[in-house]
Amino acid sequence: MKRIKKLTPFIVMDILSKAQELKGVVHLEIGEPDLDPPPGVLEACERALKERKYFYTPALGLYELREKISDFYKRKYNVDVDPARIAVTTGTSGAFLVAYSVLLDAGDSITLADPSYPCYKNFAHLLDIKPEFIPVSAATNYEIRADMLKGKRIKAVHISSPSNPTGTVYSGETLKELADFCEREGIYLISDEIYHGLVYEGREHTALEFTDKAIVINGFSKYFCMPGFRLGWMILPKELVRSAEIVIQNVFISAPTLSQYSALEAFDYDYLEKVKETFRKRREVLYEGLKDLFRIEARPQGAFYIWADVSDYTDDSYRFSLELLEKAKVAVTPGVDFGKNRTERFIRFAYTRDTDQLKEAVRRLKEFLT
């Protein structure tokens, strides 16, 4: 029970619950794409049902799906990944739990950025692992950099690029320096790359371009627009694959079978380019609408979030978020969901709604603030 008591609520889900009780709310709180997956995904799902393909798969996932993922890395990053190093997981959440389980023992610590995705620390608490935080800011592009780790006793560091909540992307130079430092110092590097594909300026880099020792985690919820399919993957160093397989066998048995067959048709690159372009246009609309209302320290390069400084209006981002919901009918996520590093002065907007709704949200915000 002590581990459970350490868990903090996932505030965005509480905000969503409150918002669903009201009529006419513009939902900019939840990080869930509203677009359909590639058409072949739904067709493959129907076909799998008709062919009775709903029994357990091997714990590491369908080999043909692991081959598709391997092809994705060759095509996108020109990186060769042996399908035998890929494990298909129950969402990226399942992958994080597996990664923490195989790398760390109870009492060990994991290093995270502050601010960062709130569930990381809760995954750690569930396994009696201690989350330790490094404050990041616009001054460092919200990156954990190698020099921030020097002199610290660290067993594992977990990064995300593009970042949730800021939408910032690790540069190739920073990622290489971090990968080199971790490999040299015997530190495990976990790289959350779930928003890869949704990068609008420059190019995203996978940690696998710089090291084979990292655990890279990605999935189908964001770029592939398949959030409810609950399907992710992880790429592991060869020596950790069997340990991960054992954890998956015991905790999950396997990832959802229908979702795996559906995902075989997810790599429709023409369609995925349209997804990216849709979110790029939405970013422009919302950023242009918000930049004169709030201070935005870092223009988002990827994902679908804007991290806005609201300290001109409040010193309590949670209370402010509730006010926006109740009085302006705009749902956002309070910054305090993402850590303690000045997060009481930030809120996160998700541009996961069409441009008409984004413009309406901006109109309501202007009216409320003036």
C-alpha positions as CSV (number, residue, x, y, z in Angstrom):
1,M,0.0,0.0,0.0
2,K,2.9,2.4,0.6
3,R,3.7,2.3,-3.1
4,I,0.1,3.1,-4.0
5,K,0.0,6.0,-1.6
6,K,3.0,7.5,-3.5
7,L,1.0,7.7,-6.7
8,T,-0.2,11.1,-7.8
9,P,-3.4,11.6,-9.7
10,F,-3.2,12.0,-13.5
11,I,-4.8,15.4,-13.3
12,V,-5.6,15.7,-17.0
13,M,-7.9,12.7,-16.7
14,D,-9.7,14.4,-13.8
15,I,-10.0,17.6,-16.0
16,L,-11.4,15.5,-18.8
17,S,-13.9,13.9,-16.5
18,K,-15.1,17.3,-15.3
19,A,-15.2,18.6,-18.9
20,Q,-17.4,15.7,-20.0
21,E,-20.0,16.8,-17.5
22,L,-20.4,20.2,-19.2
23,K,-21.9,21.1,-22.6
24,G,-20.1,23.0,-25.4
25,V,-16.5,22.5,-24.0
26,V,-13.6,22.8,-26.4
27,H,-11.3,20.0,-25.4
28,L,-7.6,21.0,-25.5
29,E,-6.7,18.9,-22.5
30,I,-6.2,15.4,-23.7
31,G,-3.2,14.2,-25.7
32,E,-5.3,12.0,-28.0
33,P,-5.4,12.4,-31.8
34,D,-8.9,12.9,-33.1
35,L,-8.0,11.6,-36.6
36,D,-8.8,8.1,-38.0
37,P,-5.9,5.6,-38.4
38,P,-4.8,4.7,-41.9
39,P,-7.7,3.1,-43.7
40,G,-6.0,-0.3,-44.0
41,V,-5.9,-0.6,-40.2
42,L,-9.7,-0.8,-39.8
43,E,-9.9,-3.2,-42.8
44,A,-7.3,-5.4,-41.2
45,C,-9.1,-5.4,-37.9
46,E,-12.3,-6.6,-39.6
47,R,-10.4,-9.2,-41.5
48,A,-8.7,-10.5,-38.4
49,L,-12.1,-10.9,-36.6
50,K,-13.5,-12.8,-39.6
51,E,-10.5,-15.1,-39.6
52,R,-10.7,-15.7,-35.8
53,K,-7.3,-14.1,-35.2
54,Y,-8.0,-13.2,-31.6
55,F,-6.0,-15.7,-29.7
56,Y,-2.7,-15.1,-27.9
57,T,0.4,-14.2,-29.9
58,P,4.0,-14.9,-28.8
59,A,4.9,-12.7,-25.8
60,L,7.2,-10.6,-28.0
61,G,4.5,-10.1,-30.6
62,L,3.8,-11.1,-34.1
63,Y,7.0,-11.6,-35.9
64,E,5.6,-10.0,-39.1
65,L,4.7,-6.9,-37.1
66,R,8.2,-6.7,-35.6
67,E,9.6,-6.9,-39.2
68,K,7.3,-4.0,-40.2
69,I,8.7,-2.0,-37.3
70,S,12.2,-2.9,-38.3
71,D,11.5,-1.7,-41.8
72,F,10.2,1.6,-40.3
73,Y,13.6,2.3,-38.7
74,K,15.4,1.5,-41.9
75,R,13.2,3.8,-43.9
76,K,12.9,6.7,-41.4
77,Y,16.4,6.7,-39.8
78,N,18.5,4.5,-42.0
79,V,19.1,2.3,-38.9
80,D,19.2,-1.5,-39.0
81,V,17.2,-3.1,-36.2
82,D,17.0,-6.9,-35.9
83,P,13.3,-7.8,-35.4
84,A,14.5,-10.2,-32.7
85,R,15.4,-7.1,-30.6
86,I,11.8,-5.7,-30.9
87,A,9.1,-6.4,-28.3
88,V,5.4,-5.5,-29.1
89,T,3.8,-4.2,-25.9
90,T,0.5,-3.2,-24.4
91,G,0.8,0.5,-25.2
92,T,3.9,2.4,-24.4
93,S,2.8,2.3,-20.8
94,G,3.4,-1.4,-20.8
95,A,6.8,-0.8,-22.4
96,F,7.8,1.6,-19.6
97,L,6.9,-0.9,-16.9
98,V,8.8,-3.6,-18.7
99,A,11.9,-1.4,-19.2
100,Y,11.9,-0.3,-15.5
101,S,11.4,-3.9,-14.4
102,V,14.4,-5.3,-16.4
103,L,16.8,-2.4,-15.6
104,L,16.1,-1.5,-12.0
105,D,15.6,-3.2,-8.7
106,A,13.5,-1.9,-5.8
107,G,15.3,1.0,-4.1
108,D,17.1,2.0,-7.3
109,S,16.5,5.4,-8.8
110,I,15.6,6.7,-12.3
111,T,16.5,10.2,-13.5
112,L,13.7,12.1,-15.2
113,A,13.2,15.7,-16.5
114,D,11.0,18.1,-14.6
115,P,8.6,18.9,-16.3
116,S,7.9,15.6,-17.9
117,Y,5.1,13.1,-18.6
118,P,3.5,12.5,-15.1
119,C,3.1,8.7,-15.4
120,Y,6.8,8.0,-15.6
121,K,7.2,8.7,-11.8
122,N,4.1,6.7,-11.0
123,F,5.5,3.7,-13.0
124,A,8.6,4.0,-10.8
125,H,6.6,4.2,-7.6
126,L,4.6,1.0,-8.5
127,L,7.9,-0.9,-8.7
128,D,9.3,0.8,-5.6
129,I,11.9,2.7,-7.7
130,K,12.8,6.2,-6.7
131,P,12.2,8.9,-9.3
132,E,14.9,11.7,-9.2
133,F,14.3,14.9,-11.2
134,I,16.5,17.2,-13.1
135,P,15.0,20.7,-13.7
136,V,14.9,21.6,-17.4
137,S,13.8,24.9,-19.0
138,A,13.8,26.8,-22.2
139,A,17.4,27.7,-21.5
140,T,18.3,24.0,-22.3
141,N,15.5,23.5,-24.8
142,Y,13.9,21.4,-22.1
143,E,16.5,18.7,-22.7
144,I,18.5,16.7,-20.1
145,R,22.1,17.2,-21.3
146,A,25.1,15.1,-20.5
147,D,26.8,17.8,-18.3
148,M,23.7,17.8,-16.1
149,L,24.5,14.1,-15.2
150,K,28.1,14.5,-14.3
151,G,29.0,13.8,-10.7
152,K,25.7,12.1,-10.0
153,R,25.2,8.5,-9.1
154,I,22.8,7.4,-11.8
155,K,21.7,3.9,-12.9
156,A,19.1,4.9,-15.6
157,V,17.9,8.1,-17.3
158,H,14.6,8.4,-19.1
159,I,14.1,11.1,-21.8
160,S,11.3,12.0,-24.2
161,S,11.6,13.6,-27.6
162,P,9.5,15.3,-28.8
163,S,8.6,16.2,-25.2
164,N,5.3,16.1,-23.4
165,P,4.4,18.8,-22.3
166,T,6.6,21.2,-24.3
167,G,6.8,19.8,-27.8
168,T,10.5,20.4,-27.9
169,V,12.8,18.0,-29.8
170,Y,16.3,16.8,-28.7
171,S,18.9,17.9,-31.3
172,G,21.1,15.2,-32.8
173,E,24.1,16.7,-31.1
174,T,22.6,16.6,-27.6
175,L,21.3,13.1,-28.1
176,K,24.7,11.9,-29.3
177,E,26.4,13.5,-26.3
178,L,23.9,12.0,-23.9
179,A,24.1,8.5,-25.5
180,D,27.9,8.6,-25.5
181,F,28.0,9.7,-21.8
182,C,25.5,7.0,-20.7
183,E,27.4,4.3,-22.6
184,R,30.7,5.4,-21.2
185,E,29.4,5.7,-17.6
186,G,27.4,2.4,-17.7
187,I,24.1,4.3,-17.4
188,Y,21.0,2.8,-19.0
189,L,19.3,5.3,-21.4
190,I,15.5,5.0,-22.1
191,S,14.3,7.1,-25.0
192,D,10.5,7.7,-25.3
193,E,9.9,8.5,-29.0
194,I,6.1,8.1,-29.1
195,Y,5.7,11.5,-30.9
196,H,8.2,10.7,-33.7
197,G,6.6,11.4,-37.0
198,L,4.9,14.5,-35.6
199,V,7.9,16.9,-36.0
200,Y,7.4,20.0,-38.0
201,E,10.8,21.7,-38.0
202,G,14.0,19.9,-38.6
203,R,14.3,16.2,-38.2
204,E,13.8,14.0,-35.2
205,H,16.6,11.5,-34.2
206,T,16.2,8.1,-32.6
207,A,18.7,7.2,-29.9
208,L,19.5,4.1,-32.0
209,E,21.4,6.4,-34.4
210,F,24.0,6.8,-31.7
211,T,24.0,3.7,-29.6
212,D,22.7,0.1,-29.5
213,K,22.6,0.1,-25.7
214,A,19.5,2.4,-25.4
215,I,16.0,1.1,-24.9
216,V,13.8,2.9,-27.4
217,I,10.1,3.0,-26.9
218,N,7.5,4.0,-29.4
219,G,3.9,3.1,-30.3
220,F,0.8,3.5,-32.4
221,S,-1.2,5.9,-30.3
222,K,-0.1,9.3,-31.6
223,Y,1.5,9.4,-35.2
224,F,-0.5,6.4,-36.3
225,C,-3.8,7.7,-34.6
226,M,-4.5,4.4,-32.8
227,P,-4.8,5.3,-29.1
228,G,-7.5,2.8,-28.1
229,F,-5.7,-0.1,-29.8
230,R,-3.3,0.0,-26.8
231,L,-0.2,-1.0,-28.8
232,G,3.4,0.0,-28.4
233,W,6.8,-1.4,-29.0
234,M,10.3,-1.4,-27.5
235,I,13.7,-2.0,-29.0
236,L,16.1,-3.5,-26.5
237,P,19.8,-4.4,-26.4
238,K,20.1,-8.0,-27.4
239,E,21.1,-9.1,-23.9
240,L,17.9,-7.7,-22.4
241,V,15.4,-9.3,-24.8
242,R,14.9,-12.5,-22.8
243,S,14.3,-10.6,-19.5
244,A,11.7,-8.4,-21.2
245,E,10.0,-11.5,-22.7
246,I,9.7,-13.1,-19.2
247,V,8.2,-9.9,-17.8
248,I,5.7,-9.7,-20.7
249,Q,4.8,-13.4,-20.3
250,N,3.9,-13.0,-16.7
251,V,2.3,-9.5,-16.6
252,F,0.6,-9.2,-20.0
253,I,0.9,-12.6,-21.7
254,S,1.0,-10.7,-25.0
255,A,-0.2,-7.4,-26.5
256,P,-3.8,-7.2,-27.8
257,T,-3.9,-9.6,-30.8
258,L,-6.5,-7.8,-32.9
259,S,-4.5,-4.6,-32.5
260,Q,-1.4,-6.3,-33.7
261,Y,-3.0,-7.6,-36.9
262,S,-4.5,-4.2,-37.4
263,A,-1.1,-2.5,-37.0
264,L,0.3,-4.5,-39.9
265,E,-1.5,-2.0,-42.1
266,A,-0.5,1.1,-40.1
267,F,2.6,2.0,-42.1
268,D,0.8,3.8,-44.8
269,Y,3.3,6.6,-45.4
270,D,1.2,8.7,-47.7
271,Y,-1.6,8.8,-45.2
272,L,0.8,9.5,-42.3
273,E,2.2,12.5,-44.1
274,K,-1.3,13.9,-44.2
275,V,-1.6,13.3,-40.5
276,K,1.6,15.2,-39.9
277,E,0.5,18.1,-42.1
278,T,-2.9,18.3,-40.4
279,F,-1.2,18.7,-37.0
280,R,1.4,21.2,-38.4
281,K,-1.4,23.5,-39.6
282,R,-3.2,23.2,-36.3
283,R,0.0,24.1,-34.5
284,E,0.2,27.3,-36.5
285,V,-3.4,28.3,-35.8
286,L,-3.2,27.7,-32.1
287,Y,0.3,29.1,-31.6
288,E,-0.6,32.3,-33.5
289,G,-3.7,32.6,-31.4
290,L,-2.0,32.1,-28.0
291,K,1.3,33.9,-28.4
292,D,-0.2,37.3,-27.7
293,L,-2.2,36.0,-24.7
294,F,0.5,34.0,-22.9
295,R,4.3,33.8,-22.8
296,I,5.4,30.8,-24.8
297,E,9.1,30.2,-24.0
298,A,9.6,27.4,-26.5
299,R,7.8,27.3,-29.8
300,P,6.9,23.6,-30.1
301,Q,8.8,21.7,-32.8
302,G,6.8,18.5,-32.5
303,A,4.1,16.4,-30.8
304,F,0.8,18.4,-30.4
305,Y,1.3,20.5,-27.3
306,I,1.9,24.2,-26.4
307,W,3.4,24.9,-23.0
308,A,2.2,28.3,-22.0
309,D,3.3,30.6,-19.2
310,V,0.2,32.0,-17.5
311,S,2.0,33.7,-14.6
312,D,0.6,37.1,-15.7
313,Y,-2.8,35.9,-14.6
314,T,-2.2,33.4,-11.8
315,D,0.2,31.6,-9.5
316,D,-2.0,28.5,-9.4
317,S,-2.3,26.7,-12.8
318,Y,-4.7,24.1,-11.4
319,R,-7.2,26.7,-10.1
320,F,-6.7,28.7,-13.4
321,S,-7.5,25.5,-15.5
322,L,-10.7,25.0,-13.5
323,E,-11.7,28.6,-14.1
324,L,-11.1,28.3,-17.8
325,L,-13.2,25.2,-17.9
326,E,-16.1,26.6,-15.9
327,K,-16.2,30.1,-17.2
328,A,-14.7,29.9,-20.7
329,K,-15.6,26.3,-21.5
330,V,-12.1,25.6,-22.6
331,A,-10.4,22.5,-21.1
332,V,-6.6,22.5,-20.7
333,T,-4.1,20.6,-18.5
334,P,-2.6,22.4,-15.5
335,G,1.2,22.5,-15.5
336,V,1.4,20.9,-12.0
337,D,0.5,17.6,-13.7
338,F,4.0,17.5,-15.1
339,G,6.2,18.1,-12.0
340,K,7.2,20.8,-9.6
341,N,9.7,22.9,-11.6
342,R,7.8,26.2,-11.9
343,T,4.8,24.2,-13.2
344,E,2.3,26.2,-11.1
345,R,2.8,29.0,-13.7
346,F,2.2,26.9,-16.8
347,I,-0.7,25.2,-18.6
348,R,-0.6,22.8,-21.5
349,F,-2.8,23.1,-24.6
350,A,-3.2,20.1,-26.9
351,Y,-4.1,20.9,-30.6
352,T,-5.9,17.7,-31.1
353,R,-9.1,19.3,-32.4
354,D,-9.9,20.8,-35.8
355,T,-8.9,24.4,-36.7
356,D,-12.5,25.7,-36.2
357,Q,-12.5,24.5,-32.6
358,L,-9.0,25.9,-32.0
359,K,-10.1,29.3,-33.3
360,E,-13.2,29.2,-31.1
361,A,-11.0,28.3,-28.1
362,V,-8.8,31.3,-28.7
363,R,-11.9,33.5,-29.0
364,R,-13.2,32.3,-25.7
365,L,-9.8,32.7,-24.0
366,K,-9.5,36.3,-25.2
367,E,-13.0,37.1,-24.0
368,F,-12.3,35.5,-20.6
369,L,-8.9,37.2,-20.1
370,T,-10.1,40.7,-21.1
